């Protein structure tokens, strides 16, 4: 016999998921907003040309596909963990690694797109890596 609490929680989470999708589809007016910057009487113009990575990151489809892949990856990780193939610490390390890569890469990409040279962007990523290392050491010392 199926536990009704599991069925109810599955139904509620499904409805919440559908609600989030509907909300995101309805609140898309921000996509058509293009800010213009002008200093004194100088028109902003076209600005510097964007890179291929910046154009790809600016498309909604790219973020949608990345989000779907992330969700599928977490689902696959949950299935692998529940089957007993890997331990909990392995899953925590994998998720922590993904978050670290996302954070360090995001800082580099954001600094490059805001006009910083690659050396400063690499330094910002190095600082983020150092902070993550300090955080990992702190957690290790507190837990042990």
Buried (B, 14 or more C-beta within 10 A) or exposed (E): EEEEEEEEEEEEEEEEEEEEEEEEEEEEEEEEEEEEEEEEEEEEEEEEEEEEEEEEBEEEEEEEEEEEEEEEEEEEBEEBBEEEEEEEEEBEEBEBEBEBEEBBEEBBBEBBBEEBEEEEBBBBBEEBBEEBEEEEEEEEEEEE
